[in-house]
Amino acid sequence: MGMINDIADFMMPRRCVMCGNRLSSKENHLCTSCYMHLPFTKYHLLEHSPLEKQFWGQFPVEKAVSMFHHDGERTRHIIYSIKYWGRPDIATYLAGMFAKELKKGDFFDGIDAIIPLPLHWRRQLSRHYNQSHYIAQGISQETGIPVWKKIVKRVKNNPSQTSVKSHERKQNVEGIFRLTHLESIANKHILLVDDVTTTGATLISCAQELARAPHVRISILTLAVASRTAIPAPQNDTPDTSIFGVPLMES
């Protein structure tokens, strides 16, 4: 298989999703240099991450982490490839790498199931996949924690959060999720996953719906958390142009 892979790489060389340079046979999706220079958050090394603090008082949050800062220039090709350009396999790879790092600590201790943030069926039909499913798969492959996809449903095809003003985002996501199997997550610790956190309004809306189950506990994992971004829109979607970082709750 090694020779076959070498021939395939020679005939159709794989390229780094960030810099475009040719990948070696031992590299996947990102070259070693680009991966090492990702703006990692290191939130998992903190007792209470800024992302966790953002969710305090909103739902019963246990832990919340993101792998890297979405700073626009260095990471936009990763996010666009995952969300818009048909490369959810990159999400699976990065989620697996992040899970491998988190396993060095106690982040996954006590987590019963992974729930990917659902898309509305119309949006998933147009995109052909839900990138959050692929993130969940990457985590599950590394940890053995099962993925539960049918616990919560997105019942409203609301406008993308990237297309509404920041002060309208909370209202835009009100009532868009419905818990369909309440009894399945009662007394469980759930890991809710998504690709990028900006204001966190969509995650909060989904988590609050999950929190209707008795004694449920919820942790959050996203691949990226938005830094200051000003990114030109791809042809068929409007990405985030937020100037938000990760706001903390006011004291």
N, C-alpha and C positions, 0 to 999 in steps of 0.2 A: 504493500500500500504506500510505503514511503516513496518508492520510485514513481508510482503513478501520480502521487501528489506533486512531486518535483516536476514531472512533465507537464501537469496541468498548470502549475505556477509559471512555467516557462512559456506555455502557449497563451495562457490568459492570466497575466500577472495580477495578483490582488494588490489593492492600494489602500493605504491608510486613510480612514474616513476623515481625519483632521488635516493632515498635510499633503496627502496625495502621493507620497513616496511609496515605492514598491515595498511590500511586506516580505520578510524572510519566511521560510517554511515553518518557523517556530512562533511567528507572530499572528495574532488574530484581530482583525478589524482596525486596531490602532497599532502603530509602530511603538517600539519600546520607549523611544524618546517622548512621543506625544502622551503616552499613558503616564509616564513618570511625571510629566509636567501638567497633568490635569490639576485644576484648582480644587483639590480635595478639601472638604469641609472639616474633617476630623471631629464631627459632632459626636460620634460614638465614644470618644475619649472623655467627654464631659459628663458630669453627673446629671445636669439638666441642660439639654441643648437649646439654642435659640429657637429652633423649630418646635420643640416640645413646649417651650414657654408661650409660643404663639397660640397654642391650642388650650392652654390652661383656662378652665372655666367654661369651655365650649362643649366638651364631652369628656368622658372618663378616659383620658389619655394616660398611658403608661410610659411610653418612650416614643421619640420621633427623631429620625435621622435622614440625612441626604448624603449621597456619595460625593457630589462635587457642586461647585457654584456654576450656574449657567450665566457666564459673564458676556455672552454675545459673541465676541470675536473668536475666542478659542474653542468654544463648545457648540456653536450654532450648527455646524455640519453634523455633529453627533445627534442633536435633538431633531433637526430637520430630517435626517436619514431615518430615524426611528419613527417619527410621527407622520411624515408626509411622503417620504421617498421610498417606501416599501422595503425597509430594512429593519424589521422588528427583531431579527436575529442578533443585531447589535445590542438591543436591550437585554436579551437573554444572557449574552456573554457578560455584559457589564454587571448585571444583577448577580450573576454567579460569582464574579470576582469580588463584588462588594460583600456578598454573603460569606465568602471564604474569610474575608477580613473580620467581619462581625463575629464569626464563630470563635475567634481568639478570645472574645469576652463572653458576657452572659446575655447578649441582646436577645437571642432566640429562646432563652430559657422560659418554659411555661407557655409558649405560643402554641395554640392548638391548630390554627388554620390560617391560610393566606387568602385574602379576598382582593382581587383586582378591581380597581375602580371601574364600574361599568360605563360603556358608551350607550347612547340611544341606538336602537337597531338601524335607524336610517343613516346615522353617521358611520356606524360600523360597516354597513352595506356599501357606502360610497368609498370608504377607506380600505375595505376588505379585511380588516383585522382590528383588534383592540391591542394597542401596544402594551397596556398594563397587564394583559394576560401573559405576554412574553416575559415581562419582568417577573411576574409571579412564578412562571415556570423555571426561570433561572435560579431563583431563590430556593424553590422546592427541590430542584435537582441537586443542589449543594447541601441542603439541610434535611431533606426527607419530610418536611412539613407539607401536608396536603393542601392543594388549591381548591377552594370552594367557589364556583363561578355563579351559582344560581341562588345565592342567599339574598341578594339585593338587586333590584332592577331599576334601570333609568327609564322613567315613564314619561318624561317631557324632553323633547328635542329643543332645548333652550339654545339661544345663540351662544357661540363660543365666547368664553370669558375674555379672549383676546380682542373681541370686537366691541366690548362695552367699556365704559369709563370705570375707573377704579371704585368710585363711590357707588356704582350701580351693581357691582359684582355680587354682593351678598343677596340682593333682591333677585338677581338673575338666576340664582341657583336654589331659591326657596321651593321646596316641595317637588324637586325633580327626581327624587329617589323613593323607592318603596321596598320595604323589607318584606320578603315573600316567605321566608322560613324562619320566623322568630324563634321557634322552639329549638332550632338546630344550633343557635349560637348562645342561648342562655347559659350563663355561668362559664363562658368560654373566653379565652384571650385571643383576639383576632388581630392579624397584621394586615392593615389596609395599605395597598401599594398603588403608586401612580408614577408617571414619568417626571413631571416638573411641578414644583410648588412655587406659586407666585404669592398671591395674598392668602392662599389656603382656603378660600371660600367654598370651592367645590368639595374638597376633602372634608371640611367641617360639615357641610350639608349631608354628605353620605354618612359620616361618622355619627351624626346626631340621629339619623334614621336607624342605624345599627344599634344605637344606645337605647332604643325602645325595648330591646331584649333584656330580661332581668339579669342583673349582675354581670353584664358583659364588660370586658376590658378591651381597650383598643390601643394598638401601637401603629405608628405610621412609618413607612419607608418610601422615599422617592429617590430616583436616580439623581435629580438635580434640584437645586433651589435657586430661584432667580436672584441675580445681582442686577446692577444697572444695565439694562439692555436697550438697544435701539437698532432693531434688526429689520432689514427690508423683507417685505412679505413674499413668501413663495406664491406661485401662480394660483393655486387652488385653495389656499388656506391663509388665514391672517394670524401670524405668530404674535407672541407677546411683545409689546413695546413699552412695558411697564418700567418705571424708575424705582420700583419697590425692591428692597432687599428682603430681609426677614424681620418684620416688625415684632418687637417684644410687647407683651401686655404692659399697660401702664400700671405703675405702682400706686 
